Amino acid sequence: MNVIPCSIKTLNGLYEISGVEVGQHLYWQIGGLQIHAQVLITSWVVIAILLGSVIVTIRNPQTIPTDGQNFFEYVLEFIRDLSKTQIGEEEYGPWIPFIGTMFLFIFVSNWSGALLPWKIIQLPHGELAAPTNDINTTVALALPTSVAYFYAGLTKKGLGYFEKYIKPTPILLPINILEDFTKPLVFDFFGNILADELVVVVLVSLVPLVVPIPVMFLGLFTSGIQALIFATLAAAYIGESMEGHH
């Protein structure tokens, strides 16, 4: 008889835990929605940096490329090679914009946390930081990647795509389904970025001169690696969905 009340108490407890937040945050009320303003502001800044740098650099492409044009051509070649390697020569072309957008947004977002002076901008609540140190950004990037995974498989194989869930034996059906729906969990990079920023803040407060500099350079390196890992995994999953399980 006490099972139902206990279950209700457990659910209420879990609901209360879900509302726990680390630090203070700035929210905007738009209609009936509560928008996390800090992440939105910094994301807009990153998007503006990407769009602005591209427009300024290649608005007038030259036959003999300038240094900026050379740089963007190198980045495009890098993303093209990554997509070709993970997805395959025949199918990679349409996915270059998606993989490139993910890689560049995450890369610039991560570096913005270390290079841009977010702290000097005062907010009523909380403070600005890299968009990728917030779990909302991780979810916002992981969900379209998962949708792209299923979309690629369905457009390539049609309903036959679902046959892979009963291979090599129908007994593995639950495990195969669970595998696909837990893949977004591997895109959990916000914890690494948040931890890196917290380490730098603590070291600057304790030893403000020499020690934080190597840690900041290490953070820049690991931030780039995080962006590369995300883009590589996204491309690999898309390639896998079109080829089937190996």
TORPALO-480383 format. One record per atom (N, C-alpha, C, CB): residue in three letters; y, x, z. Coordinates in pm, whole numbers, padded with zeros to 5 digits, always signed. Glycine has a CB too. Example, Ala and Ser with C-alpha at 12.3 -4.5 7.8 and 13.67 -1.06 7.14 Angstrom:
2
ALA-00569+01319+00780 ALA-00450+01230+00780 ALA-00330+01320+00780 ALA-00447+01131+00905 SER-00225+01285+00708 SER-00106+01367+00714 SER+00003+01290+00787 SER-00060+01408+00572 
// end
This chain:
246
MET-00120+00082+00000 MET+00000+00000+00000 MET+00126+00086+00000 MET+00000-00094+00121 ASN+00112+00210+00054 ASN+00228+00298+00063 ASN+00247+00383-00061 ASN+00215+00387+00183 VAL+00159+00364-00161 VAL+00166+00449-00279 VAL+00294+00423-00358 VAL+00044+00427-00367 ILE+00326+00294-00381 ILE+00442+00259-00462 ILE+00573+00305-00397 ILE+00447+00108-00486 PRO+00596+00276-00266 PRO+00720+00327-00204 PRO+00732+00478-00209 PRO+00726+00282-00060 CYS+00619+00549-00190 CYS+00622+00695-00196 CYS+00657+00744-00335 CYS+00487+00752-00152 SER+00603+00673-00435 SER+00633+00711-00573 SER+00780+00690-00605 SER+00546+00631-00670 ILE+00837+00579-00555 ILE+00978+00551-00577 ILE+01064+00658-00509 ILE+01016+00412-00525 LYS+01027+00698-00387 LYS+01101+00802-00318 LYS+01094+00934-00394 LYS+01049+00819-00176 THR+00977+00963-00448 THR+00960+01087-00525 THR+01049+01087-00648 THR+00815+01106-00565 LEU+01051+00972-00720 LEU+01135+00962-00839 LEU+01283+00974-00804 LEU+01109+00829-00912 ASN+01323+00911-00693 ASN+01462+00922-00650 ASN+01498+01066-00616 ASN+01488+00832-00529 GLY+01403+01136-00553 GLY+01426+01277-00521 GLY+01442+01362-00645 GLY+01313+01331-00436 LEU+01357+01337-00744 LEU+01367+01412-00869 LEU+01498+01382-00940 LEU+01250+01380-00960 TYR+01543+01256-00934 TYR+01671+01219-00997 TYR+01787+01292-00930 TYR+01693+01067-00991 GLU+01782+01302-00797 GLU+01889+01372-00726 GLU+01889+01520-00759 GLU+01874+01352-00576 ILE+01770+01579-00772 ILE+01761+01721-00807 ILE+01817+01745-00945 ILE+01616+01769-00798 SER+01794+01651-01037 SER+01842+01668-01175 SER+01994+01672-01181 SER+01789+01556-01263 GLY+02060+01619-01080 GLY+02206+01619-01079 GLY+02267+01743-01015 GLY+02255+01500-01009 VAL+02182+01833-00964 VAL+02232+01954-00901 VAL+02293+02045-01007 VAL+02120+02027-00824 GLU+02410+02101-00979 GLU+02479+02190-01072 GLU+02512+02321-01003 GLU+02606+02124-01127 VAL+02515+02429-01080 VAL+02555+02559-01030 VAL+02703+02577-01060 VAL+02470+02674-01092 GLY+02788+02586-00954 GLY+02930+02603-00976 GLY+02997+02472-01017 GLY+02954+02709-01082 GLN+03123+02484-01057 GLN+03200+02368-01098 GLN+03212+02364-01249 GLN+03340+02369-01033 HIS+03228+02244-01302 HIS+03236+02227-01447 HIS+03350+02131-01480 HIS+03103+02175-01504 LEU+03406+02152-01597 LEU+03512+02065-01647 LEU+03450+01964-01743 LEU+03624+02147-01717 TYR+03476+01835-01719 TYR+03420+01730-01802 TYR+03532+01646-01863 TYR+03326+01641-01719 TRP+03506+01600-01985 TRP+03593+01503-02051 TRP+03521+01370-02061 TRP+03637+01554-02192 GLN+03593+01264-02034 GLN+03538+01129-02050 GLN+03584+01074-02185 GLN+03582+01035-01933 ILE+03491+01059-02278 ILE+03522+01003-02409 ILE+03440+00875-02424 ILE+03490+01106-02525 GLY+03510+00762-02413 GLY+03438+00635-02413 GLY+03351+00628-02288 GLY+03352+00620-02541 GLY+03224+00601-02309 GLY+03132+00598-02197 GLY+03053+00727-02181 GLY+03037+00485-02212 LEU+03094+00832-02253 LEU+03021+00958-02250 LEU+03094+01061-02166 LEU+03000+01012-02392 GLN+03018+01145-02098 GLN+03072+01256-02021 GLN+03042+01385-02097 GLN+03012+01260-01876 ILE+03147+01451-02145 ILE+03132+01569-02229 ILE+03158+01695-02147 ILE+03228+01563-02350 HIS+03068+01793-02161 HIS+03085+01922-02094 HIS+03191+02002-02170 HIS+02948+02001-02086 ALA+03315+01999-02121 ALA+03428+02051-02197 ALA+03423+02202-02213 ALA+03557+02012-02129 GLN+03374+02275-02113 GLN+03373+02421-02121 GLN+03290+02469-02240 GLN+03319+02483-01991 VAL+03171+02416-02252 VAL+03083+02456-02362 VAL+03143+02416-02496 VAL+02943+02394-02346 LEU+03204+02297-02500 LEU+03263+02249-02625 LEU+03379+02337-02668 LEU+03310+02104-02609 ILE+03465+02376-02576 ILE+03581+02460-02608 ILE+03536+02596-02661 ILE+03670+02478-02485 THR+03446+02662-02589 THR+03402+02795-02631 THR+03322+02790-02760 THR+03318+02861-02521 SER+03249+02681-02782 SER+03175+02667-02908 SER+03272+02654-03024 SER+03082+02545-02903 TRP+03379+02577-03005 TRP+03481+02565-03110 TRP+03545+02700-03141 TRP+03589+02465-03068 VAL+03569+02779-03037 VAL+03628+02912-03058 VAL+03535+02999-03141 VAL+03659+02981-02923 VAL+03405+02996-03108 VAL+03307+03075-03184 VAL+03301+03030-03329 VAL+03168+03065-03120 ILE+03298+02899-03352 ILE+03295+02846-03488 ILE+03422+02887-03564 ILE+03281+02692-03486 ALA+03538+02882-03495 ALA+03663+02922-03559 ALA+03661+03070-03596 ALA+03782+02893-03467 ILE+03603+03153-03510 ILE+03592+03296-03540 ILE+03506+03318-03664 ILE+03533+03372-03419 LEU+03392+03250-03670 LEU+03302+03266-03784 LEU+03367+03219-03914 LEU+03171+03189-03760 LEU+03421+03099-03911 LEU+03483+03044-04033 LEU+03605+03126-04074 LEU+03522+02898-04011 GLY+03689+03161-03976 GLY+03810+03235-04007 GLY+03782+03373-04066 GLY+03893+03250-03884 SER+03684+03443-04009 SER+03652+03576-04059 SER+03595+03571-04200 SER+03554+03646-03965 VAL+03512+03470-04227 VAL+03455+03457-04361 VAL+03564+03422-04463 VAL+03345+03349-04361 ILE+03650+03325-04428 ILE+03754+03283-04522 ILE+03851+03397-04553 ILE+03831+03163-04466 VAL+03894+03469-04449 VAL+03990+03578-04469 VAL+03929+03692-04549 VAL+04039+03630-04334 THR+03799+03719-04524 THR+03737+03837-04585 THR+03698+03815-04729 THR+03616+03879-04505 ILE+03642+03697-04760 ILE+03585+03679-04895 ILE+03655+03567-04973 ILE+03436+03649-04886 ARG+03777+03535-04937 ARG+03848+03432-05014 ARG+03882+03482-05155 ARG+03977+03391-04941 ASN+03887+03613-05170 ASN+03916+03672-05301 ASN+03813+03783-05329 ASN+04062+03727-05308 PRO+03688+03746-05362 PRO+03583+03848-05380 PRO+03617+03944-05493 PRO+03448+03781-05409 GLN+03582+04070-05470 GLN+03612+04177-05565 GLN+03484+04226-05631 GLN+03685+04293-05495 THR+03498+04273-05756 THR+03384+04334-05825 THR+03340+04460-05751 THR+03420+04368-05972 ILE+03437+04539-05708 ILE+03409+04652-05620 ILE+03441+04604-05478 ILE+03495+04781-05659 PRO+03338+04571-05400 PRO+03361+04503-05272 PRO+03442+04587-05174 PRO+03229+04466-05209 THR+03523+04518-05097 THR+03596+04580-04987 THR+03501+04601-04869 THR+03718+04494-04945 ASP+03551+04666-04764 ASP+03467+04691-04646 ASP+03421+04560-04584 ASP+03544+04776-04543 GLY+03513+04462-04571 GLY+03475+04334-04513 GLY+03374+04260-04598 GLY+03597+04248-04493 GLN+03393+04262-04730 GLN+03299+04196-04819 GLN+03163+04265-04814 GLN+03353+04195-04962 ASN+03164+04398-04806 ASN+03039+04473-04791 ASN+02964+04433-04666 ASN+03066+04622-04789 PHE+03039+04415-04556 PHE+02977+04378-04429 PHE+02909+04243-04439 PHE+03081+04376-04318 PHE+02978+04143-04495 PHE+02920+04009-04504 PHE+02805+04005-04604 PHE+03027+03908-04544 GLU+02812+04085-04707 GLU+02700+04092-04800 GLU+02578+04155-04733 GLU+02738+04173-04926 TYR+02603+04253-04647 TYR+02491+04313-04572 TYR+02429+04211-04477 TYR+02540+04437-04492 VAL+02515+04133-04407 VAL+02463+04032-04315 VAL+02380+03928-04392 VAL+02578+03963-04240 LEU+02430+03885-04507 LEU+02357+03788-04588 LEU+02223+03845-04634 LEU+02441+03745-04709 GLU+02222+03971-04674 GLU+02098+04034-04717 GLU+01999+04043-04602 GLU+02125+04174-04775 PHE+02050+04074-04483 PHE+01964+04081-04365 PHE+01900+03945-04335 PHE+02045+04130-04243 ILE+01980+03838-04339 ILE+01928+03704-04312 ILE+01831+03661-04420 ILE+02042+03603-04301 ARG+01860+03697-04546 ARG+01770+03663-04655 ARG+01635+03733-04638 ARG+01833+03701-04790 ASP+01637+03860-04600 ASP+01511+03934-04580 ASP+01432+03877-04463 ASP+01539+04083-04556 LEU+01502+03841-04356 LEU+01435+03782-04240 LEU+01367+03652-04279 LEU+01534+03759-04125 SER+01439+03566-04351 SER+01383+03437-04393 SER+01266+03456-04487 SER+01490+03350-04460 LYS+01278+03549-04581 LYS+01170+03573-04677 LYS+01045+03623-04607 LYS+01214+03674-04784 THR+01063+03712-04509 THR+00949+03768-04437 THR+00874+03662-04358 THR+00994+03878-04344 GLN+00947+03573-04290 GLN+00884+03477-04201 GLN+00840+03350-04271 GLN+00978+03442-04090 ILE+00913+03305-04374 ILE+00881+03178-04439 ILE+00800+03198-04566 ILE+01009+03103-04472 GLY+00825+03306-04638 GLY+00753+03331-04763 GLY+00847+03331-04881 GLY+00645+03227-04783 GLU+00811+03405-04984 GLU+00900+03423-05100 GLU+00928+03292-05173 GLU+00841+03523-05196 GLU+00830+03202-05180 GLU+00847+03081-05259 GLU+00929+02974-05190 GLU+00713+03026-05294 GLU+00933+02976-05058 GLU+00993+02864-04984 GLU+01118+02901-04905 GLU+00893+02807-04891 TYR+01154+03028-04897 TYR+01257+03069-04802 TYR+01399+03030-04845 TYR+01250+03217-04783 GLY+01425+03016-04974 GLY+01560+02996-05025 GLY+01639+02885-04958 GLY+01554+02969-05168 PRO+01587+02760-04954 PRO+01665+02650-04895 PRO+01691+02666-04746 PRO+01595+02521-04918 TRP+01617+02755-04679 TRP+01630+02768-04535 TRP+01724+02879-04492 TRP+01496+02791-04474 ILE+01777+02956-04588 ILE+01869+03065-04553 ILE+01993+03015-04478 ILE+01912+03141-04680 PRO+02059+02907-04523 PRO+02177+02859-04448 PRO+02145+02820-04304 PRO+02238+02740-04518 PHE+02031+02755-04283 PHE+01995+02711-04147 PHE+01969+02831-04058 PHE+01872+02619-04151 ILE+01884+02924-04103 ILE+01850+03042-04024 ILE+01975+03127-04001 ILE+01740+03125-04093 GLY+02056+03143-04105 GLY+02178+03223-04093 GLY+02277+03163-03994 GLY+02243+03238-04227 THR+02293+03031-03998 THR+02384+02964-03906 THR+02340+02984-03762 THR+02394+02815-03937 MET+02210+02968-03736 MET+02158+02988-03601 MET+02182+03131-03554 MET+02009+02955-03597 PHE+02148+03226-03638 PHE+02160+03366-03600 PHE+02306+03403-03571 PHE+02103+03457-03709 LEU+02397+03369-03661 LEU+02536+03409-03646 LEU+02602+03338-03527 LEU+02614+03379-03774 PHE+02573+03209-03508 PHE+02634+03138-03396 PHE+02588+03197-03263 PHE+02598+02988-03402 ILE+02459+03223-03250 ILE+02408+03279-03124 ILE+02460+03421-03103 ILE+02254+03278-03123 PHE+02461+03501-03210 PHE+02507+03639-03198 PHE+02654+03645-03153 PHE+02491+03713-03332 VAL+02741+03571-03221 VAL+02883+03573-03187 VAL+02906+03509-03051 VAL+02965+03500-03296 SER+02832+03404-03018 SER+02845+03341-02886 SER+02810+03438-02775 SER+02757+03216-02877 ASN+02699+03509-02791 ASN+02657+03605-02689 ASN+02761+03716-02672 ASN+02522+03666-02726 TRP+02809+03770-02783 TRP+02906+03878-02775 TRP+03040+03830-02721 TRP+02924+03942-02911 SER+03074+03704-02747 SER+03202+03654-02698 SER+03207+03655-02546 SER+03227+03512-02749 GLY+03091+03636-02482 GLY+03088+03638-02337 GLY+03125+03773-02279 GLY+02953+03597-02288 ALA+03095+03881-02353 ALA+03124+04015-02304 ALA+03257+04070-02353 ALA+03013+04109-02344 LEU+03301+04026-02471 LEU+03418+04088-02534 LEU+03546+04006-02521 LEU+03390+04111-02679 LEU+03536+03875-02512 LEU+03657+03793-02503 LEU+03696+03771-02357 LEU+03635+03657-02574 PRO+03825+03778-02326 PRO+03872+03761-02186 PRO+03879+03614-02145 PRO+04009+03826-02168 TRP+03763+03549-02136 TRP+03761+03407-02102 TRP+03823+03381-01965 TRP+03619+03355-02104 LYS+03809+03476-01873 LYS+03848+03451-01733 LYS+03998+03431-01716 LYS+03803+03565-01646 ILE+04080+03481-01810 ILE+04225+03469-01792 ILE+04274+03328-01823 ILE+04298+03569-01881 ILE+04188+03246-01884 ILE+04225+03107-01915 ILE+04187+03021-01794 ILE+04153+03056-02046 GLN+04286+02964-01730 GLN+04263+02885-01610 GLN+04234+02739-01645 GLN+04385+02894-01516 LEU+04132+02685-01583 LEU+04094+02544-01603 LEU+04105+02470-01470 LEU+03949+02533-01660 PRO+04121+02339-01475 PRO+04124+02262-01350 PRO+03996+02278-01268 PRO+04147+02114-01380 HIS+03884+02289-01338 HIS+03755+02307-01271 HIS+03673+02407-01352 HIS+03679+02172-01255 GLY+03605+02497-01283 GLY+03517+02592-01349 GLY+03594+02697-01426 GLY+03424+02519-01441 GLU+03523+02768-01513 GLU+03583+02872-01595 GLU+03507+02882-01728 GLU+03583+03008-01521 LEU+03573+02939-01827 LEU+03512+02953-01958 LEU+03418+03073-01961 LEU+03620+02968-02066 ALA+03314+03062-02043 ALA+03216+03170-02059 ALA+03147+03151-02194 ALA+03110+03171-01940 ALA+03055+03239-02226 ALA+02983+03229-02353 ALA+02911+03095-02362 ALA+02882+03346-02368 PRO+02916+03027-02476 PRO+02847+02898-02489 PRO+02698+02908-02459 PRO+02866+02844-02629 THR+02639+03022-02490 THR+02494+03035-02478 THR+02447+03061-02335 THR+02446+03145-02566 ASN+02538+03068-02238 ASN+02492+03082-02100 ASN+02473+02946-02034 ASN+02590+03167-02018 ASP+02481+02841-02115 ASP+02464+02704-02065 ASP+02342+02640-02131 ASP+02592+02619-02092 ILE+02264+02570-02052 ILE+02140+02512-02103 ILE+02166+02405-02208 ILE+02058+02453-01988 ASN+02285+02344-02206 ASN+02317+02243-02306 ASN+02316+02302-02446 ASN+02452+02180-02277 THR+02367+02426-02459 THR+02367+02492-02589 THR+02226+02525-02632 THR+02451+02619-02584 THR+02144+02571-02538 THR+02004+02600-02571 THR+01933+02478-02626 THR+01931+02652-02449 VAL+01952+02365-02560 VAL+01889+02241-02605 VAL+01944+02199-02741 VAL+01910+02128-02503 ALA+02077+02213-02758 ALA+02139+02172-02884 ALA+02092+02256-03001 ALA+02290+02181-02873 LEU+02052+02381-02977 LEU+02000+02466-03084 LEU+01849+02449-03102 LEU+02033+02613-03054 ALA+01778+02426-02992 ALA+01632+02415-03001 ALA+01588+02284-03067 ALA+01571+02425-02863 LEU+01659+02174-03042 LEU+01618+02046-03098 LEU+01626+02042-03250 LEU+01704+01936-03040 PRO+01736+02083-03314 PRO+01735+02083-03462 PRO+01634+02179-03520 PRO+01873+02118-03515 THR+01602+02286-03447 THR+01498+02378-03494 THR+01362+02309-03493 THR+01494+02505-03407 SER+01337+02229-03390 SER+01211+02155-03384 SER+01206+02048-03494 SER+01194+02089-03246 VAL+01319+01982-03517 VAL+01325+01882-03625 VAL+01300+01950-03759 VAL+01462+01809-03625 ALA+01360+02066-03780 ALA+01340+02141-03905 ALA+01195+02179-03922 ALA+01429+02266-03908 TYR+01127+02212-03813 TYR+00985+02248-03817 TYR+00901+02133-03872 TYR+00936+02288-03677 PHE+00922+02012-03817 PHE+00846+01897-03863 PHE+00889+01855-04004 PHE+00863+01779-03765 TYR+01019+01862-04031 TYR+01070+01824-04164 TYR+01010+01913-04272 TYR+01224+01833-04167 ALA+01003+02044-04246 ALA+00947+02137-04345 ALA+00802+02105-04373 ALA+00960+02281-04297 GLY+00725+02077-04267 GLY+00583+02046-04286 GLY+00561+01915-04359 GLY+00513+02042-04154 LEU+00639+01813-04326 LEU+00621+01682-04389 LEU+00666+01684-04534 LEU+00699+01576-04312 THR+00774+01752-04565 THR+00819+01758-04705 THR+00724+01841-04791 THR+00960+01816-04712 LYS+00656+01936-04730 LYS+00565+02021-04806 LYS+00429+01955-04826 LYS+00547+02155-04736 LYS+00378+01888-04722 LYS+00241+01837-04725 LYS+00232+01685-04716 LYS+00164+01896-04614 GLY+00343+01619-04692 GLY+00336+01474-04674 GLY+00263+01440-04546 GLY+00267+01408-04794 LEU+00198+01326-04544 LEU+00124+01284-04424 LEU+00004+01374-04397 LEU+00077+01140-04440 GLY-00036+01451-04498 GLY-00145+01546-04477 GLY-00110+01654-04376 GLY-00184+01610-04607 TYR+00019+01665-04343 TYR+00063+01764-04243 TYR-00005+01740-04109 TYR+00215+01758-04227 PHE-00033+01612-04077 PHE-00089+01580-03945 PHE-00237+01614-03935 PHE-00068+01434-03915 GLU-00299+01652-04047 GLU-00440+01691-04042 GLU-00462+01814-03957 GLU-00493+01716-04182 LYS-00359+01897-03945 LYS-00375+02022-03869 LYS-00403+01996-03721 LYS-00251+02109-03883 TYR-00367+01875-03673 TYR-00386+01845-03532 TYR-00534+01824-03497 TYR-00306+01723-03493 ILE-00616+01797-03596 ILE-00759+01777-03567 ILE-00842+01893-03620 ILE-00809+01644-03628 LYS-00777+02006-03648 LYS-00849+02124-03693 LYS-00841+02232-03585 LYS-00792+02177-03827 PRO-00949+02306-03568 PRO-01079+02303-03637 PRO-01173+02194-03588 PRO-01146+02436-03623 THR-01132+02124-03478 THR-01214+02016-03427 THR-01123+01912-03363 THR-01319+02068-03325 PRO-01154+01782-03374 PRO-01071+01677-03313 PRO-01055+01692-03162 PRO-01129+01541-03343 ILE-01145+01767-03099 ILE-01136+01785-02953 ILE-01004+01853-02915 ILE-01256+01868-02902 LEU-00951+01934-03007 LEU-00829+02009-02979 LEU-00702+01930-03008 LEU-00827+02136-03060 LEU-00714+01801-03041 LEU-00598+01719-03075 LEU-00490+01723-02966 LEU-00642+01576-03098 PRO-00523+01698-02838 PRO-00416+01701-02736 PRO-00349+01838-02725 PRO-00472+01662-02600 ILE-00428+01944-02735 ILE-00374+02079-02722 ILE-00282+02111-02840 ILE-00487+02183-02712 ASN-00324+02072-02960 ASN-00242+02099-03078 ASN-00110+02024-03074 ASN-00318+02063-03205 ILE-00114+01899-03026 ILE+00010+01822-03012 ILE+00100+01885-02907 ILE-00021+01675-02975 LEU+00040+01922-02794 LEU+00118+01984-02687 LEU+00182+02115-02734 LEU+00029+02011-02565 GLU+00109+02190-02816 GLU+00162+02317-02866 GLU+00289+02296-02946 GLU+00057+02387-02952 ASP+00290+02197-03034 ASP+00408+02173-03117 ASP+00527+02125-03036 ASP+00376+02071-03225 PHE+00502+02040-02936 PHE+00614+01983-02861 PHE+00664+02075-02750 PHE+00574+01852-02802 THR+00591+02183-02722 THR+00639+02281-02624 THR+00702+02403-02690 THR+00525+02325-02534 LYS+00700+02408-02821 LYS+00762+02523-02889 LYS+00910+02538-02860 LYS+00742+02510-03037 PRO+00988+02430-02846 PRO+01130+02450-02813 PRO+01153+02525-02683 PRO+01198+02318-02805 LEU+01052+02526-02593 LEU+01070+02594-02465 LEU+01086+02744-02480 LEU+00953+02565-02374 VAL+01037+02803-02590 VAL+01047+02947-02608 VAL+01189+02987-02645 VAL+00950+02994-02716 PHE+01275+02890-02675 PHE+01413+02922-02711 PHE+01504+02925-02589 PHE+01466+02820-02812 ASP+01446+02954-02473 ASP+01522+02954-02348 ASP+01588+03091-02330 ASP+01430+02921-02227 PHE+01706+03110-02389 PHE+01776+03237-02376 PHE+01899+03227-02286 PHE+01817+03288-02512 PHE+01935+03104-02245 PHE+02060+03089-02170 PHE+02050+03161-02036 PHE+02093+02939-02148 GLY+01929+03166-01976 GLY+01912+03234-01848 GLY+01941+03382-01857 GLY+01771+03213-01797 ASN+01899+03444-01966 ASN+01925+03587-01985 ASN+02074+03615-01999 ASN+01850+03639-02108 ILE+02144+03533-02078 ILE+02287+03553-02098 ILE+02362+03529-01968 ILE+02340+03461-02209 LEU+02326+03423-01895 LEU+02392+03393-01769 LEU+02370+03505-01668 LEU+02342+03261-01713 ALA+02245+03555-01659 ALA+02215+03662-01565 ALA+02292+03789-01600 ALA+02065+03692-01564 ASP+02302+03820-01728 ASP+02375+03938-01771 ASP+02523+03928-01730 ASP+02363+03957-01923 GLU+02585+03813-01750 GLU+02726+03796-01712 GLU+02744+03805-01561 GLU+02779+03662-01764 LEU+02650+03747-01486 LEU+02661+03753-01340 LEU+02647+03896-01289 LEU+02554+03664-01275 VAL+02557+03974-01349 VAL+02541+04115-01309 VAL+02669+04192-01332 VAL+02425+04180-01386 VAL+02731+04173-01449 VAL+02856+04243-01480 VAL+02966+04202-01380 VAL+02901+04213-01626 VAL+02976+04074-01350 VAL+03080+04026-01256 VAL+03060+04089-01119 VAL+03077+03872-01245 VAL+02935+04093-01071 VAL+02907+04151-00940 VAL+02939+04300-00938 VAL+02761+04128-00901 LEU+02898+04372-01042 LEU+02924+04516-01046 LEU+03073+04547-01055 LEU+02851+04580-01163 VAL+03146+04467-01133 VAL+03291+04488-01143 VAL+03358+04468-01007 VAL+03353+04393-01249 SER+03310+04370-00931 SER+03369+04345-00799 SER+03334+04454-00699 SER+03325+04211-00747 LEU+03216+04517-00715 LEU+03173+04621-00621 LEU+03219+04759-00663 LEU+03022+04619-00607 VAL+03194+04793-00790 VAL+03230+04926-00842 VAL+03310+04904-00970 VAL+03102+05016-00869 PRO+03440+04885-00963 PRO+03516+04835-01077 PRO+03543+04934-01190 PRO+03643+04785-01030 LEU+03507+05061-01178 LEU+03548+05157-01278 LEU+03438+05197-01376 LEU+03599+05279-01211 VAL+03336+05270-01330 VAL+03243+05337-01422 VAL+03114+05261-01443 VAL+03212+05474-01372 VAL+03054+05213-01334 VAL+02919+05160-01341 VAL+02906+05040-01435 VAL+02874+05120-01203 PRO+03001+04943-01437 PRO+02980+04824-01522 PRO+02978+04853-01671 PRO+03087+04725-01495 ILE+03037+04965-01717 ILE+03048+04990-01861 ILE+02911+05004-01928 ILE+03130+05115-01886 PRO+02819+05089-01876 PRO+02686+05095-01939 PRO+02613+04962-01936 PRO+02602+05199-01871 VAL+02632+04886-01829 VAL+02566+04755-01819 VAL+02621+04661-01925 VAL+02586+04694-01678 MET+02751+04669-01952 MET+02811+04584-02056 MET+02757+04621-02194 MET+02964+04595-02053 PHE+02742+04751-02221 PHE+02685+04793-02349 PHE+02540+04747-02362 PHE+02694+04946-02365 LEU+02466+04755-02252 LEU+02328+04705-02253 LEU+02326+04555-02278 LEU+02257+04738-02120 GLY+02422+04484-02220 GLY+02430+04339-02243 GLY+02458+04306-02388 GLY+02538+04279-02155 LEU+02544+04384-02454 LEU+02571+04362-02596 LEU+02445+04381-02679 LEU+02681+04457-02644 PHE+02368+04484-02643 PHE+02244+04511-02717 PHE+02144+04398-02699 PHE+02182+04644-02670 THR+02122+04357-02574 THR+02024+04250-02548 THR+02071+04117-02607 THR+02000+04234-02397 SER+02204+04096-02613 SER+02255+03973-02674 SER+02221+03965-02822 SER+02407+03963-02655 GLY+02235+04079-02890 GLY+02196+04083-03031 GLY+02048+04060-03050 GLY+02235+04216-03092 ILE+01967+04117-02960 ILE+01822+04098-02968 ILE+01786+03952-02948 ILE+01751+04185-02863 GLN+01855+03884-02855 GLN+01829+03741-02832 GLN+01854+03659-02958 GLN+01917+03688-02717 ALA+01964+03688-03028 ALA+01994+03615-03151 ALA+01888+03642-03257 ALA+02133+03654-03205 LEU+01845+03767-03267 LEU+01741+03802-03365 LEU+01609+03733-03333 LEU+01721+03954-03369 ILE+01572+03729-03205 ILE+01446+03664-03164 ILE+01451+03516-03197 ILE+01421+03684-03013 PHE+01562+03450-03167 PHE+01574+03307-03196 PHE+01559+03281-03345 PHE+01708+03252-03146 ALA+01632+03356-03427 ALA+01627+03334-03572 ALA+01488+03363-03626 ALA+01731+03421-03643 THR+01425+03469-03576 THR+01291+03506-03623 THR+01189+03399-03588 THR+01248+03641-03563 LEU+01194+03350-03464 LEU+01100+03246-03422 LEU+01123+03116-03499 LEU+01112+03221-03271 ALA+01250+03080-03520 ALA+01279+02958-03594 ALA+01223+02967-03736 ALA+01431+02932-03599 ALA+01245+03081-03802 ALA+01193+03100-03938 ALA+01041+03103-03939 ALA+01249+03229-04000 ALA+00982+03167-03839 ALA+00835+03175-03832 ALA+00773+03037-03813 ALA+00792+03268-03717 TYR+00832+02955-03728 TYR+00779+02820-03706 TYR+00792+02735-03832 TYR+00852+02753-03589 ILE+00903+02748-03902 ILE+00920+02672-04025 ILE+00816+02717-04129 ILE+01064+02690-04080 GLY+00796+02848-04141 GLY+00695+02899-04233 GLY+00556+02854-04195 GLY+00700+03050-04238 GLU+00528+02851-04065 GLU+00396+02806-04020 GLU+00372+02660-04051 GLU+00382+02829-03871 SER+00475+02577-04037 SER+00457+02434-04062 SER+00427+02407-04210 SER+00581+02356-04018 MET+00472+02494-04299 MET+00446+02473-04441 MET+00316+02536-04486 MET+00560+02527-04523 GLU+00264+02629-04408 GLU+00141+02697-04445 GLU+00022+02647-04366 GLU+00155+02845-04426 GLY+00043+02588-04249 GLY-00066+02546-04164 GLY-00093+02653-04062 GLY-00191+02516-04246 HIS-00178+02621-03967 HIS-00214+02717-03863 HIS-00298+02828-03922 HIS-00288+02648-03749 HIS-00274+02951-03869 HIS-00348+03066-03916 HIS-00463+03095-03820 HIS-00256+03189-03931 
// end
